[in-house]
Amino acid sequence: MHAEARLRFYKGSAQKVRLVADTVRGHGIPRALSVLKLTHRRCAHDLEKLVRSAVANLEQKSPGIDAGKLVLKSIWVDQGPSLKRFRAASMGRVFPRLHKYCHVTVQVAEREE
């Protein structure tokens, strides 16, 4: 039995979120949550909330499941849209700025023994 949670249109580049996602992929839920809590990245707090949401989704599907025996089956980050904006510069020029977004998907499952 597995469940998933999605975070769509997260304000942050996919490359930066993947750095944090790679550190917790395949770990047990208690360890993944503690690693995310101690990670000093902006996206770590939001990924922690997403993992908790996936665990809650699995508990909703099958009540009475032990959260300590769950594992982070997979987590992946896809690139989302980029909003193109321009910043005024000197001498009438403009500098382009990209506001990048990404989509994060987390799958949680019971640990296979």
N, CA, C and O atoms as a GROMACS GRO file, in nm:
protein
  452
    1MET      N    1   0.085  -0.117   0.000
    1MET     CA    2   0.000   0.000   0.000
    1MET      C    3   0.090   0.124   0.000
    1MET      O    4   0.184   0.132   0.078
    2HIS      N    5   0.060   0.218  -0.086
    2HIS     CA    6   0.137   0.341  -0.090
    2HIS      C    7   0.044   0.460  -0.112
    2HIS      O    8  -0.070   0.445  -0.155
    3ALA      N    9   0.095   0.578  -0.081
    3ALA     CA   10   0.020   0.702  -0.100
    3ALA      C   11   0.119   0.808  -0.145
    3ALA      O   12   0.240   0.796  -0.125
    4GLU      N   13   0.065   0.913  -0.207
    4GLU     CA   14   0.153   1.019  -0.253
    4GLU      C   15   0.093   1.155  -0.223
    4GLU      O   16  -0.027   1.169  -0.197
    5ALA      N   17   0.180   1.254  -0.226
    5ALA     CA   18   0.140   1.392  -0.208
    5ALA      C   19   0.218   1.475  -0.309
    5ALA      O   20   0.333   1.445  -0.340
    6ARG      N   21   0.154   1.580  -0.359
    6ARG     CA   22   0.218   1.664  -0.460
    6ARG      C   23   0.220   1.809  -0.414
    6ARG      O   24   0.124   1.859  -0.355
    7LEU      N   25   0.329   1.874  -0.443
    7LEU     CA   26   0.343   2.017  -0.420
    7LEU      C   27   0.369   2.079  -0.556
    7LEU      O   28   0.476   2.061  -0.614
    8ARG      N   29   0.270   2.151  -0.607
    8ARG     CA   30   0.283   2.206  -0.742
    8ARG      C   31   0.308   2.355  -0.735
    8ARG      O   32   0.262   2.424  -0.645
    9PHE      N   33   0.382   2.403  -0.832
    9PHE     CA   34   0.414   2.545  -0.847
    9PHE      C   35   0.485   2.599  -0.722
    9PHE      O   36   0.449   2.704  -0.670
   10TYR      N   37   0.586   2.524  -0.676
   10TYR     CA   38   0.666   2.569  -0.562
   10TYR      C   39   0.765   2.674  -0.611
   10TYR      O   40   0.832   2.654  -0.712
   11LYS      N   41   0.774   2.784  -0.540
   11LYS     CA   42   0.861   2.895  -0.580
   11LYS      C   43   1.005   2.862  -0.543
   11LYS      O   44   1.049   2.886  -0.430
   12GLY      N   45   1.076   2.807  -0.637
   12GLY     CA   46   1.216   2.770  -0.619
   12GLY      C   47   1.259   2.686  -0.738
   12GLY      O   48   1.177   2.618  -0.800
   13SER      N   49   1.387   2.691  -0.768
   13SER     CA   50   1.433   2.617  -0.885
   13SER      C   51   1.438   2.467  -0.854
   13SER      O   52   1.461   2.426  -0.741
   14ALA      N   53   1.416   2.388  -0.956
   14ALA     CA   54   1.415   2.243  -0.941
   14ALA      C   55   1.553   2.192  -0.900
   14ALA      O   56   1.564   2.095  -0.825
   15GLN      N   57   1.657   2.257  -0.946
   15GLN     CA   58   1.793   2.214  -0.914
   15GLN      C   59   1.821   2.227  -0.764
   15GLN      O   60   1.883   2.139  -0.706
   16LYS      N   61   1.775   2.335  -0.702
   16LYS     CA   62   1.799   2.355  -0.560
   16LYS      C   63   1.714   2.262  -0.475
   16LYS      O   64   1.759   2.216  -0.370
   17VAL      N   65   1.592   2.234  -0.518
   17VAL     CA   66   1.505   2.144  -0.442
   17VAL      C   67   1.555   2.001  -0.454
   17VAL      O   68   1.542   1.923  -0.359
   18ARG      N   69   1.610   1.964  -0.570
   18ARG     CA   70   1.663   1.828  -0.589
   18ARG      C   71   1.778   1.798  -0.493
   18ARG      O   72   1.796   1.684  -0.452
   19LEU      N   73   1.857   1.900  -0.459
   19LEU     CA   74   1.968   1.879  -0.365
   19LEU      C   75   1.917   1.827  -0.231
   19LEU      O   76   1.978   1.739  -0.172
   20VAL      N   77   1.805   1.882  -0.185
   20VAL     CA   78   1.748   1.839  -0.057
   20VAL      C   79   1.675   1.706  -0.075
   20VAL      O   80   1.682   1.620   0.013
   21ALA      N   81   1.605   1.688  -0.186
   21ALA     CA   82   1.530   1.566  -0.210
   21ALA      C   83   1.623   1.445  -0.218
   21ALA      O   84   1.586   1.336  -0.174
   22ASP      N   85   1.741   1.463  -0.274
   22ASP     CA   86   1.835   1.351  -0.286
   22ASP      C   87   1.888   1.304  -0.151
   22ASP      O   88   1.929   1.189  -0.137
   23THR      N   89   1.887   1.392  -0.050
   23THR     CA   90   1.940   1.353   0.080
   23THR      C   91   1.845   1.262   0.157
   23THR      O   92   1.890   1.189   0.246
   24VAL      N   93   1.715   1.265   0.126
   24VAL     CA   94   1.618   1.186   0.203
   24VAL      C   95   1.556   1.072   0.125
   24VAL      O   96   1.479   0.994   0.181
   25ARG      N   97   1.586   1.060  -0.001
   25ARG     CA   98   1.525   0.956  -0.083
   25ARG      C   99   1.564   0.817  -0.032
   25ARG      O  100   1.682   0.788  -0.013
   26GLY      N  101   1.462   0.731  -0.009
   26GLY     CA  102   1.486   0.595   0.034
   26GLY      C  103   1.496   0.575   0.184
   26GLY      O  104   1.504   0.461   0.230
   27HIS      N  105   1.497   0.682   0.262
   27HIS     CA  106   1.508   0.670   0.407
   27HIS      C  107   1.373   0.638   0.469
   27HIS      O  108   1.268   0.655   0.406
   28GLY      N  109   1.376   0.594   0.593
   28GLY     CA  110   1.254   0.577   0.670
   28GLY      C  111   1.196   0.713   0.704
   28GLY      O  112   1.266   0.814   0.703
   29ILE      N  113   1.066   0.716   0.734
   29ILE     CA  114   0.999   0.843   0.759
   29ILE      C  115   1.056   0.917   0.880
   29ILE      O  116   1.080   1.037   0.870
   30PRO      N  117   1.078   0.851   0.995
   30PRO     CA  118   1.134   0.927   1.109
   30PRO      C  119   1.270   0.988   1.078
   30PRO      O  120   1.297   1.102   1.116
   31ARG      N  121   1.355   0.912   1.009
   31ARG     CA  122   1.488   0.965   0.975
   31ARG      C  123   1.477   1.078   0.873
   31ARG      O  124   1.548   1.178   0.884
   32ALA      N  125   1.390   1.062   0.773
   32ALA     CA  126   1.375   1.165   0.670
   32ALA      C  127   1.325   1.296   0.732
   32ALA      O  128   1.371   1.404   0.695
   33LEU      N  129   1.230   1.286   0.824
   33LEU     CA  130   1.177   1.406   0.888
   33LEU      C  131   1.283   1.475   0.973
   33LEU      O  132   1.289   1.598   0.977
   34SER      N  133   1.366   1.398   1.042
   34SER     CA  134   1.470   1.460   1.124
   34SER      C  135   1.578   1.523   1.037
   34SER      O  136   1.632   1.628   1.072
   35VAL      N  137   1.611   1.461   0.924
   35VAL     CA  138   1.710   1.519   0.833
   35VAL      C  139   1.656   1.649   0.774
   35VAL      O  140   1.729   1.748   0.765
   36LEU      N  141   1.530   1.649   0.735
   36LEU     CA  142   1.471   1.771   0.678
   36LEU      C  143   1.461   1.882   0.782
   36LEU      O  144   1.476   2.000   0.750
   37LYS      N  145   1.436   1.845   0.906
   37LYS     CA  146   1.425   1.946   1.012
   37LYS      C  147   1.560   2.015   1.037
   37LYS      O  148   1.563   2.133   1.073
   38LEU      N  149   1.670   1.942   1.019
   38LEU     CA  150   1.802   1.996   1.047
   38LEU      C  151   1.872   2.052   0.923
   38LEU      O  152   1.985   2.101   0.934
   39THR      N  153   1.809   2.046   0.808
   39THR     CA  154   1.868   2.097   0.685
   39THR      C  155   1.845   2.248   0.676
   39THR      O  156   1.733   2.295   0.692
   40HIS      N  157   1.952   2.322   0.649
   40HIS     CA  158   1.943   2.468   0.641
   40HIS      C  159   1.924   2.513   0.497
   40HIS      O  160   2.009   2.582   0.440
   41ARG      N  161   1.815   2.474   0.440
   41ARG     CA  162   1.776   2.519   0.306
   41ARG      C  163   1.633   2.569   0.314
   41ARG      O  164   1.556   2.523   0.398
   42ARG      N  165   1.597   2.662   0.227
   42ARG     CA  166   1.464   2.721   0.233
   42ARG      C  167   1.356   2.619   0.202
   42ARG      O  168   1.247   2.625   0.259
   43CYS      N  169   1.384   2.525   0.112
   43CYS     CA  170   1.283   2.429   0.070
   43CYS      C  171   1.268   2.313   0.168
   43CYS      O  172   1.173   2.236   0.155
   44ALA      N  173   1.357   2.297   0.264
   44ALA     CA  174   1.353   2.181   0.354
   44ALA      C  175   1.227   2.181   0.438
   44ALA      O  176   1.168   2.076   0.461
   45HIS      N  177   1.184   2.297   0.486
   45HIS     CA  178   1.063   2.306   0.568
   45HIS      C  179   0.940   2.264   0.487
   45HIS      O  180   0.854   2.192   0.537
   46ASP      N  181   0.933   2.309   0.362
   46ASP     CA  182   0.818   2.274   0.278
   46ASP      C  183   0.819   2.127   0.239
   46ASP      O  184   0.713   2.066   0.227
   47LEU      N  185   0.937   2.069   0.217
   47LEU     CA  186   0.945   1.925   0.189
   47LEU      C  187   0.906   1.843   0.311
   47LEU      O  188   0.846   1.736   0.298
   48GLU      N  189   0.939   1.893   0.430
   48GLU     CA  190   0.898   1.824   0.552
   48GLU      C  191   0.745   1.821   0.564
   48GLU      O  192   0.687   1.719   0.599
   49LYS      N  193   0.682   1.933   0.534
   49LYS     CA  194   0.536   1.938   0.536
   49LYS      C  195   0.476   1.845   0.431
   49LYS      O  196   0.371   1.784   0.455
   50LEU      N  197   0.541   1.834   0.316
   50LEU     CA  198   0.492   1.747   0.210
   50LEU      C  199   0.502   1.600   0.250
   50LEU      O  200   0.412   1.522   0.221
   51VAL      N  201   0.611   1.561   0.315
   51VAL     CA  202   0.627   1.423   0.361
   51VAL      C  203   0.521   1.391   0.467
   51VAL      O  204   0.461   1.284   0.465
   52ARG      N  205   0.497   1.485   0.558
   52ARG     CA  206   0.393   1.465   0.659
   52ARG      C  207   0.256   1.450   0.594
   52ARG      O  208   0.173   1.372   0.641
   53SER      N  209   0.231   1.524   0.488
   53SER     CA  210   0.104   1.514   0.416
   53SER      C  211   0.089   1.378   0.350
   53SER      O  212  -0.019   1.320   0.351
   54ALA      N  213   0.198   1.326   0.292
   54ALA     CA  214   0.192   1.194   0.229
   54ALA      C  215   0.166   1.085   0.333
   54ALA      O  216   0.093   0.990   0.307
   55VAL      N  217   0.226   1.099   0.452
   55VAL     CA  218   0.202   1.002   0.560
   55VAL      C  219   0.057   1.009   0.603
   55VAL      O  220  -0.006   0.906   0.626
   56ALA      N  221   0.002   1.130   0.615
   56ALA     CA  222  -0.138   1.146   0.653
   56ALA      C  223  -0.231   1.087   0.547
   56ALA      O  224  -0.335   1.030   0.580
   57ASN      N  225  -0.194   1.100   0.420
   57ASN     CA  226  -0.274   1.041   0.313
   57ASN      C  227  -0.276   0.889   0.324
   57ASN      O  228  -0.380   0.826   0.301
   58LEU      N  229  -0.162   0.829   0.358
   58LEU     CA  230  -0.157   0.684   0.373
   58LEU      C  231  -0.236   0.638   0.496
   58LEU      O  232  -0.302   0.535   0.492
   59GLU      N  233  -0.229   0.716   0.604
   59GLU     CA  234  -0.307   0.682   0.723
   59GLU      C  235  -0.457   0.695   0.696
   59GLU      O  236  -0.537   0.622   0.754
   60GLN      N  237  -0.493   0.786   0.608
   60GLN     CA  238  -0.634   0.802   0.570
   60GLN      C  239  -0.681   0.682   0.487
   60GLN      O  240  -0.794   0.636   0.501
   61LYS      N  241  -0.592   0.632   0.399
   61LYS     CA  242  -0.628   0.518   0.315
   61LYS      C  243  -0.640   0.389   0.395
   61LYS      O  244  -0.732   0.310   0.374
   62SER      N  245  -0.546   0.368   0.487
   62SER     CA  246  -0.548   0.246   0.568
   62SER      C  247  -0.526   0.284   0.714
   62SER      O  248  -0.411   0.298   0.757
   63PRO      N  249  -0.633   0.299   0.790
   63PRO     CA  250  -0.620   0.339   0.931
   63PRO      C  251  -0.546   0.233   1.013
   63PRO      O  252  -0.551   0.114   0.982
   64GLY      N  253  -0.478   0.278   1.116
   64GLY     CA  254  -0.407   0.187   1.204
   64GLY      C  255  -0.268   0.150   1.157
   64GLY      O  256  -0.205   0.062   1.216
   65ILE      N  257  -0.218   0.213   1.054
   65ILE     CA  258  -0.085   0.182   1.004
   65ILE      C  259   0.019   0.250   1.093
   65ILE      O  260  -0.003   0.361   1.142
   66ASP      N  261   0.132   0.184   1.115
   66ASP     CA  262   0.237   0.237   1.201
   66ASP      C  263   0.327   0.328   1.118
   66ASP      O  264   0.388   0.283   1.021
   67ALA      N  265   0.336   0.455   1.157
   67ALA     CA  266   0.416   0.552   1.081
   67ALA      C  267   0.565   0.523   1.093
   67ALA      O  268   0.643   0.566   1.007
   68GLY      N  269   0.606   0.452   1.197
   68GLY     CA  270   0.748   0.420   1.213
   68GLY      C  271   0.798   0.316   1.114
   68GLY      O  272   0.919   0.304   1.092
   69LYS      N  273   0.707   0.240   1.054
   69LYS     CA  274   0.746   0.136   0.959
   69LYS      C  275   0.732   0.181   0.814
   69LYS      O  276   0.739   0.099   0.722
   70LEU      N  277   0.713   0.310   0.792
   70LEU     CA  278   0.698   0.362   0.656
   70LEU      C  279   0.833   0.407   0.602
   70LEU      O  280   0.924   0.442   0.678
   71VAL      N  281   0.844   0.405   0.472
   71VAL     CA  282   0.966   0.446   0.405
   71VAL      C  283   0.930   0.543   0.292
   71VAL      O  284   0.823   0.534   0.233
   72LEU      N  285   1.021   0.634   0.265
   72LEU     CA  286   1.004   0.729   0.156
   72LEU      C  287   1.038   0.656   0.027
   72LEU      O  288   1.155   0.648  -0.012
   73LYS      N  289   0.936   0.602  -0.039
   73LYS     CA  290   0.957   0.516  -0.156
   73LYS      C  291   1.024   0.592  -0.269
   73LYS      O  292   1.124   0.546  -0.325
   74SER      N  293   0.970   0.708  -0.303
   74SER     CA  294   1.032   0.788  -0.407
   74SER      C  295   0.995   0.934  -0.388
   74SER      O  296   0.890   0.967  -0.333
   75ILE      N  297   1.084   1.019  -0.434
   75ILE     CA  298   1.059   1.163  -0.433
   75ILE      C  299   1.126   1.219  -0.558
   75ILE      O  300   1.244   1.194  -0.583
   76TRP      N  301   1.051   1.294  -0.634
   76TRP     CA  302   1.110   1.352  -0.754
   76TRP      C  303   1.063   1.494  -0.773
   76TRP      O  304   0.955   1.534  -0.727
   77VAL      N  305   1.147   1.571  -0.842
   77VAL     CA  306   1.124   1.713  -0.862
   77VAL      C  307   1.126   1.740  -1.012
   77VAL      O  308   1.224   1.710  -1.080
   78ASP      N  309   1.017   1.795  -1.061
   78ASP     CA  310   1.007   1.830  -1.203
   78ASP      C  311   1.010   1.982  -1.216
   78ASP      O  312   0.966   2.056  -1.128
   79GLN      N  313   1.061   2.026  -1.329
   79GLN     CA  314   1.068   2.169  -1.354
   79GLN      C  315   0.929   2.222  -1.389
   79GLN      O  316   0.855   2.160  -1.465
   80GLY      N  317   0.895   2.335  -1.333
   80GLY     CA  318   0.768   2.400  -1.361
   80GLY      C  319   0.789   2.518  -1.454
   80GLY      O  320   0.894   2.529  -1.518
   81PRO      N  321   0.691   2.606  -1.463
   81PRO     CA  322   0.704   2.722  -1.552
   81PRO      C  323   0.800   2.826  -1.494
   81PRO      O  324   0.827   2.827  -1.374
   82SER      N  325   0.848   2.912  -1.580
   82SER     CA  326   0.932   3.023  -1.538
   82SER      C  327   0.865   3.153  -1.579
   82SER      O  328   0.827   3.171  -1.695
   83LEU      N  329   0.851   3.242  -1.484
   83LEU     CA  330   0.794   3.374  -1.515
   83LEU      C  331   0.909   3.466  -1.553
   83LEU      O  332   1.005   3.480  -1.478
   84LYS      N  333   0.898   3.528  -1.668
   84LYS     CA  334   1.004   3.616  -1.715
   84LYS      C  335   0.970   3.759  -1.675
   84LYS      O  336   0.865   3.812  -1.711
   85ARG      N  337   1.061   3.820  -1.600
   85ARG     CA  338   1.045   3.958  -1.557
   85ARG      C  339   1.172   4.034  -1.595
   85ARG      O  340   1.275   3.974  -1.624
   86PHE      N  341   1.162   4.166  -1.596
   86PHE     CA  342   1.275   4.249  -1.634
   86PHE      C  343   1.302   4.352  -1.526
   86PHE      O  344   1.210   4.409  -1.467
   87ARG      N  345   1.432   4.376  -1.502
   87ARG     CA  346   1.474   4.475  -1.403
   87ARG      C  347   1.538   4.591  -1.478
   87ARG      O  348   1.621   4.571  -1.566
   88ALA      N  349   1.497   4.710  -1.442
   88ALA     CA  350   1.552   4.829  -1.508
   88ALA      C  351   1.698   4.846  -1.471
   88ALA      O  352   1.738   4.827  -1.356
   89ALA      N  353   1.777   4.882  -1.570
   89ALA     CA  354   1.919   4.905  -1.548
   89ALA      C  355   1.955   5.045  -1.597
   89ALA      O  356   1.870   5.119  -1.646
   90SER      N  357   2.081   5.078  -1.583
   90SER     CA  358   2.123   5.212  -1.623
   90SER      C  359   2.127   5.227  -1.774
   90SER      O  360   2.131   5.127  -1.847
   91MET      N  361   2.125   5.348  -1.820
   91MET     CA  362   2.134   5.384  -1.962
   91MET      C  363   2.022   5.322  -2.044
   91MET      O  364   2.042   5.288  -2.160
   92GLY      N  365   1.904   5.307  -1.985
   92GLY     CA  366   1.788   5.260  -2.058
   92GLY      C  367   1.785   5.111  -2.088
   92GLY      O  368   1.701   5.065  -2.165
   93ARG      N  369   1.875   5.036  -2.028
   93ARG     CA  370   1.878   4.893  -2.053
   93ARG      C  371   1.790   4.819  -1.952
   93ARG      O  372   1.745   4.877  -1.853
   94VAL      N  373   1.765   4.692  -1.980
   94VAL     CA  374   1.693   4.606  -1.886
   94VAL      C  375   1.770   4.475  -1.870
   94VAL      O  376   1.836   4.429  -1.963
   95PHE      N  377   1.759   4.417  -1.751
   95PHE     CA  378   1.819   4.287  -1.726
   95PHE      C  379   1.708   4.187  -1.701
   95PHE      O  380   1.620   4.212  -1.618
   96PRO      N  381   1.709   4.074  -1.772
   96PRO     CA  382   1.602   3.975  -1.751
   96PRO      C  383   1.621   3.900  -1.619
   96PRO      O  384   1.734   3.875  -1.576
   97ARG      N  385   1.510   3.864  -1.558
   97ARG     CA  386   1.509   3.782  -1.437
   97ARG      C  387   1.409   3.670  -1.457
   97ARG      O  388   1.301   3.691  -1.513
   98LEU      N  389   1.444   3.551  -1.412
   98LEU     CA  390   1.354   3.437  -1.421
   98LEU      C  391   1.307   3.399  -1.281
   98LEU      O  392   1.390   3.376  -1.193
   99HIS      N  393   1.177   3.393  -1.261
   99HIS     CA  394   1.120   3.342  -1.137
   99HIS      C  395   1.084   3.196  -1.164
   99HIS      O  396   0.986   3.168  -1.232
  100LYS      N  397   1.165   3.105  -1.111
  100LYS     CA  398   1.149   2.963  -1.144
  100LYS      C  399   1.057   2.893  -1.045
  100LYS      O  400   1.055   2.925  -0.926
  101TYR      N  401   0.982   2.797  -1.096
  101TYR     CA  402   0.890   2.716  -1.017
  101TYR      C  403   0.920   2.569  -1.045
  101TYR      O  404   0.980   2.535  -1.146
  102CYS      N  405   0.876   2.481  -0.952
  102CYS     CA  406   0.894   2.338  -0.972
  102CYS      C  407   0.778   2.263  -0.910
  102CYS      O  408   0.701   2.318  -0.831
  103HIS      N  409   0.766   2.136  -0.947
  103HIS     CA  410   0.663   2.047  -0.894
  103HIS      C  411   0.734   1.932  -0.822
  103HIS      O  412   0.825   1.869  -0.877
  104VAL      N  413   0.692   1.904  -0.699
  104VAL     CA  414   0.753   1.799  -0.617
  104VAL      C  415   0.649   1.692  -0.590
  104VAL      O  416   0.535   1.723  -0.554
  105THR      N  417   0.686   1.565  -0.606
  105THR     CA  418   0.598   1.452  -0.577
  105THR      C  419   0.669   1.357  -0.481
  105THR      O  420   0.785   1.322  -0.501
  106VAL      N  421   0.596   1.316  -0.377
  106VAL     CA  422   0.650   1.226  -0.275
  106VAL      C  423   0.561   1.103  -0.268
  106VAL      O  424   0.439   1.116  -0.261
  107GLN      N  425   0.621   0.983  -0.269
  107GLN     CA  426   0.548   0.858  -0.250
  107GLN      C  427   0.598   0.791  -0.123
  107GLN      O  428   0.719   0.776  -0.102
  108VAL      N  429   0.503   0.750  -0.039
  108VAL     CA  430   0.533   0.684   0.087
  108VAL      C  431   0.472   0.544   0.082
  108VAL      O  432   0.360   0.527   0.035
  109ALA      N  433   0.546   0.444   0.130
  109ALA     CA  434   0.496   0.306   0.130
  109ALA      C  435   0.543   0.236   0.257
  109ALA      O  436   0.629   0.284   0.330
  110GLU      N  437   0.483   0.119   0.280
  110GLU     CA  438   0.526   0.037   0.393
  110GLU      C  439   0.659  -0.028   0.359
  110GLU      O  440   0.685  -0.065   0.244
  111ARG      N  441   0.742  -0.043   0.460
  111ARG     CA  442   0.873  -0.105   0.440
  111ARG      C  443   0.856  -0.253   0.411
  111ARG      O  444   0.788  -0.324   0.485
  112GLU      N  445   0.919  -0.300   0.304
  112GLU     CA  446   0.912  -0.442   0.268
  112GLU      C  447   1.019  -0.516   0.346
  112GLU      O  448   1.135  -0.475   0.349
  113GLU      N  449   0.979  -0.625   0.409
  113GLU     CA  450   1.074  -0.700   0.492
  113GLU      C  451   1.116  -0.828   0.426
  113GLU      O  452   1.196  -0.903   0.483
   0.00000   0.00000   0.00000
